[in-house]
């Protein structure tokens, strides 16, 4: 192929040309600091306000409930640390409790781990072999001191979609009981980074108090994230200074990236129109791969997953070696989360599904996007069997 084939959209997306044109003036001519009261500052402030309104419209909330951050990782940290910090100064016998799942992104797991080392109680819910949280198991884990439930809307490695609406309804009922007993409310957060392009993210329907999203996953710029915080949700700032973003995230705002995020989220509807065709291409990739390559395990549940992600384990072929071999053929894929790509540890997501370390090390993720074509998928289907056969021969398998 003369052109490289990009099948790693779950890691990052190329910036949309229209989005780029929209943000460009705020890198050059409209360079003002939005905290300044003069012409240049107010022009930047107005642009930020418009972007905030676009995100609020997409989520079905008030623009005052949107906070900009430097990334989705920062947003997740602000939620987990900020909410917990609010409750820590309470009576010495109150120990905040957080519930999350074993297959969350590291941006949730790592701050939870850090808080756990400081005495906060953390529960990591297991998932079934399809990657799903069981509602009944979650219900049993919620206690009087449970201040937060955090679970991702859709997983970045296998694409499984969690029952967020059902969890929201469960917590609503539990919080009614807690309110009558004058017990601390349990807040609900979802990391919706992978879901924004594909799923209904109206916060009222989901029943969430907090939601995280990112610009570079939706054909916007890198270095920008946003957070929905339902009015009345207690969050303590983790970055202090000039008091920007309602005092929750001090520091001069990245205006061009914020404008780009607003432009990108306004175009998500056009992305959703491509769901059917992208799912068809993904299913073709799955069907032909399973048919033409022996000893392949499909790790993505077909009935309850995003339309663009598929994860395979190829027995007898190491995942990193497959990624390198495909790259030499002009095909760009990954072994899982880009944030953990340099780690030699097996995927915690696949281990949580019940895969062995050996199986996890043979896994590869293909993630399709707006610009994926059938010609590209056909080329992958032509090259992939040859790559796997060659690597298996080298490893002595078969």
C-alpha positions in Angstrom: 0.0 0.0 0.0 1.4 3.4 -0.9 -0.6 5.0 1.9 -0.3 3.9 5.5 -3.4 2.4 7.1 -4.3 3.8 10.5 -6.3 1.4 12.6 -5.6 2.9 16.0 -8.4 5.4 16.4 -9.0 4.4 20.0 -5.6 5.7 20.8 -6.0 9.1 19.1 -7.8 10.5 16.1 -6.5 12.8 13.3 -7.7 16.4 13.8 -10.7 17.2 11.5 -9.7 19.8 8.9 -12.7 22.0 9.8 -11.9 21.8 13.5 -8.3 22.8 12.7 -9.4 25.8 10.7 -11.7 26.9 13.5 -9.0 26.8 16.2 -6.2 28.2 14.1 -7.0 31.9 14.6 -6.7 31.4 18.4 -3.1 30.3 17.9 -2.3 33.4 15.9 -4.4 36.5 15.8 -6.9 35.9 18.7 -4.2 35.2 21.2 -5.6 37.0 24.2 -5.7 35.7 27.8 -9.4 35.1 28.6 -8.9 36.6 32.1 -8.0 40.0 30.6 -10.7 42.6 30.4 -9.5 44.2 27.2 -10.6 43.4 23.6 -8.2 40.5 23.0 -9.0 38.9 26.3 -12.8 39.2 25.9 -12.6 37.8 22.4 -10.9 34.7 23.8 -13.5 34.5 26.7 -16.4 34.7 24.3 -14.9 31.9 22.2 -14.5 29.8 25.3 -18.1 30.5 26.3 -19.3 29.3 22.9 -17.3 26.1 23.2 -18.6 25.5 26.7 -22.2 25.9 25.5 -21.6 23.4 22.6 -20.4 20.8 25.1 -23.2 21.5 27.5 -25.7 21.1 24.6 -24.2 17.8 23.6 -24.4 16.5 27.2 -27.8 18.1 28.0 -26.6 20.1 30.9 -25.9 23.7 31.9 -22.7 25.4 30.6 -21.9 26.2 34.2 -21.5 22.5 34.8 -18.6 22.2 32.3 -15.0 22.5 33.5 -12.1 22.5 31.1 -8.9 20.5 32.0 -5.6 19.7 30.2 -6.7 16.1 29.5 -9.2 13.4 30.4 -6.6 12.0 32.7 -6.5 15.3 34.6 -10.3 15.4 34.7 -10.4 11.9 36.2 -7.8 12.8 38.8 -9.7 15.9 39.7 -12.9 13.9 40.2 -11.4 11.1 42.3 -9.0 13.1 44.4 -11.2 16.2 44.5 -14.3 14.4 45.7 -12.3 12.3 48.2 -10.5 15.4 49.6 -13.8 17.0 50.3 -14.8 14.2 52.6 -11.4 13.5 54.3 -11.7 16.5 56.8 -14.9 15.0 58.2 -14.8 13.1 61.5 -11.8 10.9 62.1 -13.9 7.8 62.0 -15.3 8.5 58.5 -13.3 6.6 55.9 -14.4 7.5 52.3 -15.1 4.4 50.1 -14.7 4.4 46.3 -16.0 1.6 44.0 -14.5 1.2 40.5 -14.0 -1.8 38.2 -10.9 -3.9 37.4 -11.0 -2.8 33.7 -10.8 1.0 34.1 -8.3 3.1 32.3 -5.1 3.8 34.3 -6.3 7.4 34.7 -8.9 6.0 37.2 -7.0 3.1 38.6 -3.8 5.0 39.5 -5.4 7.8 41.5 -7.5 5.2 43.2 -4.4 3.2 44.0 -2.7 6.3 45.4 -5.7 7.1 47.6 -5.8 3.5 48.8 -2.3 3.8 50.0 -3.3 6.8 52.1 -6.2 5.0 53.8 -9.1 5.5 51.5 -11.2 2.3 51.1 -11.2 1.1 47.4 -13.2 -1.7 46.0 -12.3 -3.0 42.5 -15.3 -4.8 41.1 -14.6 -7.8 38.9 -16.2 -8.3 35.5 -17.6 -11.4 33.8 -15.9 -13.0 30.8 -17.6 -10.4 28.5 -16.1 -7.5 30.5 -19.4 -6.5 32.1 -20.0 -5.3 35.7 -22.8 -7.2 37.4 -25.4 -4.8 38.9 -26.3 -7.1 41.7 -22.6 -7.4 42.8 -22.2 -3.6 42.7 -25.4 -3.1 44.8 -23.9 -5.4 47.5 -20.7 -3.4 47.7 -22.3 0.0 48.3 -22.1 1.1 52.0 -22.8 4.1 54.1 -19.4 5.5 53.5 -19.4 4.9 49.7 -18.9 8.4 48.3 -18.1 7.5 44.6 -18.8 4.9 42.0 -16.6 5.3 38.9 -16.9 3.1 35.9 -16.1 3.8 32.2 -18.9 4.0 29.7 -17.0 2.0 27.1 -13.7 0.2 27.4 -10.8 1.4 25.3 -9.2 -2.1 24.8 -12.1 -4.4 24.1 -14.9 -1.9 23.4 -17.4 -3.4 25.9 -20.2 -1.0 26.9 -21.1 -0.9 30.6 -24.8 -0.7 31.7 -24.4 3.0 32.8 -28.2 3.7 32.7 -28.9 0.8 35.0 -26.1 1.7 37.4 -27.5 5.3 37.4 -31.0 4.0 38.3 -29.5 1.7 41.1 -27.7 4.6 42.6 -30.7 6.9 42.4 -32.7 4.3 44.4 -29.9 3.8 46.9 -29.5 7.5 47.4 -33.2 7.9 48.2 -32.8 5.5 51.0 -29.5 7.2 52.1 -31.3 10.5 52.2 -34.0 9.3 54.4 -31.4 7.8 56.8 -29.3 11.0 56.5 -26.4 9.0 55.2 -23.8 10.4 52.8 -24.8 10.3 49.1 -23.0 8.1 46.6 -21.9 10.1 43.5 -21.6 8.5 40.1 -18.9 9.2 37.6 -18.3 7.7 34.1 -15.3 8.1 31.9 -17.0 8.6 28.6 -13.8 9.2 26.5 -14.4 6.3 24.1 -18.2 6.6 24.1 -18.6 10.2 22.9 -18.3 9.4 19.2 -20.8 6.5 19.3 -23.2 6.5 22.3 -26.0 8.7 23.8 -24.2 10.8 26.4 -27.0 12.9 27.8 -26.2 13.0 31.5 -29.8 13.1 32.7 -30.5 9.9 30.9 -27.3 8.2 32.2 -28.0 9.3 35.7 -24.4 10.5 36.3 -23.1 13.3 38.5 -19.8 13.5 36.8 -18.6 12.7 33.2 -15.2 12.9 31.5 -14.4 13.5 27.9 -11.3 14.2 25.7 -10.6 16.3 22.6 -8.2 14.0 20.7 -10.6 11.0 20.7 -13.2 12.9 18.7 -11.1 14.4 15.9 -10.2 17.4 18.0 -6.8 18.6 19.4 -4.7 16.9 22.0 -4.1 18.5 25.4 -7.7 19.3 26.2 -10.3 17.5 28.3 -13.6 18.5 29.8 -15.6 17.5 32.8 -19.3 17.6 33.6 -19.9 18.3 37.3 -23.5 18.2 38.3 -24.4 21.3 40.3 -24.0 20.7 44.0 -21.4 17.9 43.6 -18.6 18.6 46.1 -15.2 18.8 44.4 -12.0 20.3 45.9 -9.6 21.9 43.5 -6.3 20.0 43.0 -4.5 22.8 41.1 -4.7 26.2 42.8 -3.7 29.6 41.5 -5.7 32.3 39.7 -9.1 30.6 40.2 -9.9 29.8 36.6 -12.7 27.3 35.7 -14.8 28.2 38.7 -11.8 27.8 41.0 -11.5 24.1 40.2 -8.7 24.2 37.7 -6.4 27.2 37.9 -4.1 28.2 35.1 -4.6 30.2 31.9 -6.9 28.2 29.7 -5.7 26.6 26.4 -8.1 28.7 24.3 -7.3 27.3 20.9 -7.7 23.7 22.2 -11.0 24.6 23.9 -12.3 26.1 20.7 -11.2 23.0 18.9 -12.9 20.7 21.4 -16.2 22.7 21.0 -15.9 22.4 17.2 -15.2 18.7 17.4 -18.0 17.8 19.6 -20.4 19.8 17.4 -19.4 17.4 14.6 -20.0 14.2 16.5 -23.5 13.8 15.0 -21.9 13.3 11.5 -19.7 10.6 13.0 -22.7 8.8 14.4 -24.1 8.6 10.8 -21.2 6.3 10.0 -21.8 3.8 12.7 -23.5 1.3 10.5 -20.7 1.3 7.8 -17.9 1.2 10.4 -19.6 -1.7 12.3 -19.9 -3.6 9.0 -16.2 -3.2 8.3 -15.3 -4.2 11.8 -17.5 -7.3 11.6 -15.9 -8.2 8.2 -12.5 -8.0 9.9 -13.7 -10.3 12.7 -15.4 -12.8 10.4 -12.6 -13.2 7.9 -9.9 -13.2 10.6 -11.6 -16.0 12.5 -12.2 -17.9 9.3 -8.7 -17.6 7.8 -6.4 -17.8 10.8 -6.5 -20.8 13.2 -6.2 -20.5 17.0 -7.6 -16.9 17.3 -9.5 -15.8 20.3 -12.0 -12.9 20.0 -11.8 -10.7 23.2 -14.5 -8.2 22.1 -18.1 -9.1 22.9 -20.1 -8.6 19.6 -23.4 -7.9 21.2 -22.5 -5.2 23.6 -19.6 -3.2 22.3 -18.5 -0.1 20.4 -18.8 -0.5 16.6 -15.2 0.3 15.9 -13.0 -1.7 18.3 -12.0 -5.4 18.1 -9.4 -7.2 20.2 -7.9 -10.6 19.2 -5.5 -12.9 20.8 -3.3 -14.8 18.3 -2.0 -18.0 20.0 1.7 -18.5 19.4 2.4 -14.9 18.2 3.5 -12.1 20.6 1.4 -9.0 20.4 4.3 -6.5 20.2 5.8 -8.5 17.4 2.5 -8.5 15.5 2.3 -4.7 15.9 5.8 -4.2 14.6 5.3 -6.7 11.7 2.1 -5.0 10.6 3.7 -1.6 10.8 6.4 -2.8 8.4 3.5 -3.7 6.1 2.1 -0.1 6.4 -0.7 -1.0 9.0 -0.8 0.8 12.3 -2.5 -1.0 15.2 -1.8 -1.4 18.9 -1.7 -4.0 21.7 -4.2 -2.1 23.8 -4.1 1.3 25.5 -1.6 3.7 24.1 -0.9 5.0 27.6 0.5 1.5 28.5 2.1 0.7 25.2 5.7 0.8 26.6 4.8 -1.4 29.6 5.9 -5.1 29.5 3.0 -6.0 31.8 0.1 -8.0 30.3 -3.2 -6.0 29.9 -5.0 -5.7 33.1 -8.3 -5.6 31.1 -7.7 -9.0 29.5 -6.5 -10.6 32.7 -9.8 -9.4 34.3 -11.7 -11.2 31.6 -10.0 -14.5 32.6 -7.3 -14.7 30.0 -3.9 -16.1 31.0 -0.8 -13.9 30.9 0.3 -15.8 27.8 -3.0 -15.1 26.0 -2.9 -11.4 27.1 0.6 -11.0 25.6 -0.6 -12.3 22.3 -3.4 -9.7 22.0 -3.8 -6.9 19.4 -6.4 -4.2 19.1 -7.7 -2.9 15.8 -9.8 0.3 16.1 -11.5 1.8 13.1 -12.6 5.4 12.5 -14.1 8.0 10.3 -11.6 7.6 7.5 -11.4 3.8 7.4 -12.2 2.2 4.0 -13.1 -1.2 2.8 -10.0 -1.2 0.6 -7.9 -0.8 3.8 -9.7 -3.6 5.6 -9.2 -5.9 2.6 -5.5 -5.2 2.6 -5.3 -6.0 6.3 -7.1 -9.3 5.7 -4.6 -10.1 3.0 -1.5 -9.3 5.1 -2.6 -10.5 8.6 -2.6 -14.3 7.9 0.9 -14.1 6.5 2.2 -12.1 9.4 0.8 -14.4 12.0 2.0 -17.5 10.1 5.5 -16.1 9.9 5.7 -15.1 13.6 4.3 -18.5 14.7 7.0 -20.2 12.6 9.7 -18.1 14.4 8.3 -18.9 17.8 8.1 -22.6 17.0 4.3 -22.8 17.3 2.5 -25.3 15.0 
